[in-house]
C-alpha cells in the first residue's frame, strides 16, 4: 500500500521520495495560485478599464467580489449602493466556467493534459492582452470570458491530474487557490497604488501564466510514461498494457489481497482497460451528488453574501470609510479562505453538509442585519466574514479530499473533474438571486 501511494514508483530512497513529494506539493500550490490569481487580477483590471470607457457620474471607487472595483454613486436609497452595471462582468466571470465544468467531464479525457495546460496558458495570456488593449466594454468583457475559460479548464484539469499523485498535492492545490485571492488583490492594489496604470499592471502580470506553465512542465515529477501528449485508452498487445499502466492513478484503494503483492500486468490491464461508458458516468454523478450539492449550497450562500449583501453593510459612525470597511471585509474573507484551504494538512471534515448549514445561517443573519440594521459596529461583520471564508475554504478542500478517498481508482479521474462544477453552480445561482435582492435593498 505504501508503494502505491508514492508519486513515483521508481523512487530509490526515502530522501528522494520526500523530495519528489515536496516538489509535487509546491508544484500544485503554484498551479492553484496561478490558476486563480490571473483570474482575480484580470477581473480587477477589466472593470478599471470599463470605468474609463463608461461616461458616468462616478463619485468614488471601492472593491467588489473577486477584486472587481465598482463605482459608488449617491442616490436616494438609505444604502450606499453601486450601479448594477457590474452584472455583465460577474456573469462573464462565471458562465464560461460553469459551461466548461458541466460539459468537459464527458469529453475532456480524450484531450491530453499537456494540451489542456497549453490552452489554459494561451487563454490566460489572451485575457490579459485583450483587456489591457480594450477600447470598448464588450472587448473588456471578452477578456473576462477568456480568463474564465482558463480558470475553469485549469481547475477541472488540475483536480483530475491530482489522482496521478499522492493525496498530499490536494493540500498544495487548495492552499494555492486560497492564497490567490489574498495575493491577487494585494499585488494589483499595490501596483496601481504605486502609480502604474491598469494596462501596465496587466503587462507585468503576464508572468503569471508563464509561472503556471513552468510549474506544470518543469516542476512536477510525473509518474513514468505519464500520458502527457496522448490519451489512447484502447490498444493492442504490449502497447495496450503499457497504456493501462500510464492511465493508472497512483492513489490506490485498499483491497482484500496482500498489500505487499504486486498485481500482474494482466490484472492491471483487465482492471483499467477501456474508457468509462456513459452509463458508468451517470452512476458516478449520482454518487457524487452527496458532495456536489453541499458544496453548491456553501458557495451559493457565500457569494450571496459577497455579491448581494456585503456592500450594504456600511456603518457611517465608524472611523473607517465605506471603501475601507469594504476592503477589510474582502481582505478578512480572503484570509479565512486561505487559512481553511491550507487546513487539510492538520485535520479533515467529512460532514460537508454541516458547513452548508452554517454558511446559510451566515447569509440569513447578514440579510436580516442589512434590512433591520441591528448591527452597529463593523468589527462584528469582520468576524462573520472571516468565519464565512473559513467555512467556504474548508468545504472546498474537504470535498475533493474525500472524493479522492472514497471513489474507486477507475472512477476517480472523472469524479474529480465532475465534482468541480459544485462551486461554480453555487456561484452562478447566487448571481441570479443576489442582484434582484441588491436592487430591492437599494430601492428602499
N, C-alpha and C positions, 0 to 999 in steps of 0.2 A: 504493500500500500504506500509506504514512504517513497518507493521508487517511482510510483505512478504520479505522485504529487509534485515531483521535481519538474521545473520548467524545461529542463534539457536532460534527456536520458543518458547523454554521454558524459555527464559530469564525473570527474575522476577523484575529486576530493571535496570535503565539507567546505573548505575555504572557497574553492571555485564555485561551489553550488550557492553559497551565501552571496558571493559577488554577483553572480548572474541574477539571482532573485532581487538583489538591490537595484541592479541596472534595470530590470523589468519594472519594478515598482516606481522608480524615478521616471522611466520612460512613459508609463501610463499616467503618472502625475502631470508630466508636461503635456501629454496628449489631452488630458482633461482641461488643463489650464488654457491651452491654445484653442481648443475646440470652442470653449465658451467665452474666452477673453476677447477674441476678434469680434464675436457676435455682439457683446455688450458695448465695446468701444465703438464699433461701426454704427450702432444704433444711436449712440450719443451724438456722434458727428453728423449722422444723417439728419437729425432734427435741428441741429445747429444750422446746417446749411439750408434746411427747409425754411427756417425763420428769416434768413436773408432773402429768400425768394418770395416770401409772403409779404404783402403790404398790409400792415395792421397796426393798431394802437397798442403796442406791447409796452407794459409798464415795468415788468420785472422778469427774471428768469429763475427757475428752480429746477429740481431734478425729479423725474418721473420714474416709474418702474423700469428696471433693466438699464438704468442710467440715462434714459432719454431726458433731454432738457425741454421743458414745456413753458409756455408763456402764461403769465398771470395778468388778468385784466380785471379792473374794477367793475362791479355790477351791482344791481340792486339786491342780490342774494345776501342772506345773512352769512353765507360762507364765502371764503376767498377762493373762487373756482377758476379752473383753467378751461379754455375752449376745448371742444370735443374734436378738434382737428387732428389730434394725436391718434384717433381711432384708426386712421389709414395706416400709420406707421406700425401700430400694435398688431393689426391684422396681417400686414405684410410680414411681420415678425414671426407669427406663429402658424399661419395657414400652410405655407410650403412644408415646414417641418412636420406638421400633422399629416399631410397627404403622403409624404415620404414614409413616415412610420406606419401608416395604415396599409400601404401597398407593398413597400420594399421587401418585407419578410418573405413574400411569396415568390420573388424572383431574384433577390439580391445574392442568393447563394451561388448563382451562376456567374457572378462577377468577382474576379479575384480581388483579394484585399489590397494588393499593390495599386490596382487601377482605381479602387474606391478612394484611397488616400490621395492619389493624384487629382481626382475630381474635387475632393474637399480642398486641396491646396489651391487649385486654379479658381474655383468659385469664390474662395475667401479673398484671393488677390483681386479678382474682378470686382467684388463688392467694394473693397477699399478704393479702387481706381474709379469706379463708376460714381460713387458718392463724392469723392474728392473733386472730380471734374463736373459734377452735376450743375446744370443750369435751369432745370425745371423740377417741379415737385415729383412728377412721375418718374423722372430719371433717378431721383434720390430713393424713391420707393423701390425701384428696380434693384438698386444696390442693396437695400434691406432684404429683398427677396433672395438675392444670391447669397447673402450672409446666412439666411435661414436655411437654404439648401445645404450649405457647407456644414452648418452646425447639426442639422437633423440627420444627414447622412453620416456625419462623423460619429455622433452619439450612438446611433444604431450599429455602425460597423465596429467601433471600438469595444462596445459591450459584447458583441458576438465574438470578437477577437480574443477577449479575455478568457474564453473557455479553453484556449490552447496553452494557457499558462497556469501557474498556481493561483489560488484564490487571493493571495496577497495583493495582486495587481488591482483588485477591486477597491481596496483601501486607497491605493495610489490614485486611481481614477476619480473616486469620489472626492478625495481631498483636493485634487487639482481643479475639478469643476467648482468646488466651493471657493477656492482661492481666486478663481477667475473674476467673480463678482467684486470682491474687495480690491484686487489689483487693477482690474479694468477701470472701475470708477475712479480710483485714486490716481492712476497714471494719466488718464485722459484729462481729469481736472487739473493735475499738476502741470501738464504740458500747456494747456490753454491758459491757465492762470499765469504761467511764466511769459505769456505774450505770443505764443505760437498760434497761428490760425488753425481752425479745424482741418483745413486742407493739408497743411504741412504736417500736422499731428498724424493724419491718416497715412501720409507717405512714410513717416517714421514707423508706424505700426505695421507696415508691410513685412517687417521682420518676424511677426507672429506666425503667419502661415509657413514661413521658412523654418522656424523652430519646430513646428508640428511635423513637417516632412523629415527633418533631420532626426527628430526623436523616434519616428517610426522606422526609417530605413537604416539608421546607423546606431541607435542606442539600444533598441530591443534585441534580446538574444532569443531568436526563434528556434523552435524545435527543428531537428534535421529534416530536410526535404519539405519544409513548410510550403504549402501551396500559394506562393507569393503571386505568381503571374498566371496560374492556371487553376481551374476548379473542376477538372474531369472527375465524374463520380462513377462512371462505369467503364471498365476497360477489359482487357483480355490477358490471361496468364499472369506473368510476373508483374506486368505494368499495373494491372488492377490491384494486385496485392500491395504494391508499393504505394499506390494512391490511397488505399484504405488506411495505410499507416499514416500518410500525410494528413488525412482528414480527421484523425483520432484526437479529440480533445484530451488534454492531459489532466483534467480534474476527473478522476475515476470514481465510480461508485463502489461501495462495499459489496462483495459477493460472497457466496457460500463456499467458494473454493479457498484453498490455502493462499494467504496473502503473498507468500514468497514465490508462488508458482507463476510462471510466465505463460500466458496463453499462446498457443501455437499460431503461426501466421494464418493457417486455415481458419481457426476460430475467430481471429481478429477480422479476417476478410468477411466471414459469414455474418459477423455482427454489424459491420459498418458499410457493407456494400449497398449501393443504390441510394438515391435521394429519398426524402420523406414524400409520401404521396399527399394529395390534397386532403384526403380523409384523415391521415395522420396529423396534418397541420391543424385541422378543425378540432380534433380531440385535444391537442396540446393547448390550443387557445382556450378551450373550455376549462381546462385545468388551471390555466393562468389567470382566470377571472378573479380568483381569490386574492391575487396580488395586484392586478391591474385596477380593479375597482377601488380598493382603499387608497392606492397611490393617486388615482384621479381625484378622489374626494379631497385628499390632503392639498393637492395643488389647486383645485377649484377654490377651496376656502382661502388658501394662501394668496392667490392672485386676485381674488375678490377684495381682500383687504388692501393689497398693494395698489390695485388699479382703481377701485371704486371708493375706498374709504380713507386711505392714508393721507391724501392731500387735504381732506376736510377736517382732519384732527389738528386744528390750529388753536393755540392758546395766546390771545393778544396780550395778556398780562405778564407773560414770560419775558425775561430779558433777551431771549433768543427771537430773532425774526422768523417769519413764516418759512423763508428759504432755509434758514439754519436749522429750524426744527425738523423740516422735512429731510434735510441732508443727514441729520443724525438718525432719523427713522431708518433711512435706507442703509446707512453705514452699520448700525446695530443689527439690522436684519441680515445683511450680508455676512457679518461676523458670526452670527448664530448659525447660518447655513454652513460656513466654512468649518466651524468647530464640530458640528454634528456630522458632517460628511467625512471628517477625519476620525470620528469616534469608533469606527469599525475595528480598529486595532485594539481597543480597550474592552468593548462589550457589544453584544448583538441583541436586537429586539425583534422577536419573532412575530408578535401580535401587532401588525401594521394598522389594523382597524382601530386600535386604541388611539394612535396618533391622528387618524382621520377624525375621530370623535372630538378629541381635544382641539384640533385645528378649527373644526366647525364651531366649537364653543368660543374660540377667539373671535371668529368672524361675527357671530351673533352679538357678543359683548361689545365689540367696537362699532357695529352698526347701531346698537342702542345708544352708545356713547356719542356718536355723531348726531343722532336725532334728538336725544334728550339733553345732550351737553352736560352730563353729570360729572365728567372728569374735569379737574381744574388745574392739573399740573402735567406738563409734558413728560416728566420722568416716569409717570405711570405707563404712558404709551411706550416709552423707551423699553421698559421691562417686558411689556407684552410683545412688541415686535421682535425683540431678541429671542424670546421664547418661541415665537412663530417661526423664526428662522431655524431654531434648533429642531423643532418638530418636522419641518419640511425636509431639511437635510438628512435627518435620521431616517425618515420614511423612504427616501430615495435609495440610500446606500444599503439599508437592510433589505429592501425589496429585492434588489438584484443579487445580494449575497445569498439569500435563501432560495431564490430561483436557481442559482448555480448549484446549490447544495441539494435541492430536492428533485430536480429534473434528472432524467436519465441521460447517460452520456450521449446517446444518439440524438436526443431531442434538444440538448442544451443550447446549441448554437442558434437554432431557430427560436427557442423560447426567449433568450436574452434579447434578440432583435425585436421580437413581437411585443414584449412587455414594455419596451421603451416608449410605446405610444401612450402609456398611462399618464405621465406628467403633462405631455403636450395636449392630450384630450382635456384634462382638467383645466389647463390654462385657456384653451380655446373656449370652453363653456363659460369660464369666468369672464372672458371678454364680452360674451353675449349678454351676460347678466349685469356686469359692473357698470357698463356705460349707461343704460337706462336708469339704474339706481343713482349713479353720479349725477345725471341730468335732473332727476327728481329732487335730490337734495339741493342742487344749485338753483332750482326754480322756487325754492321756498322763500 
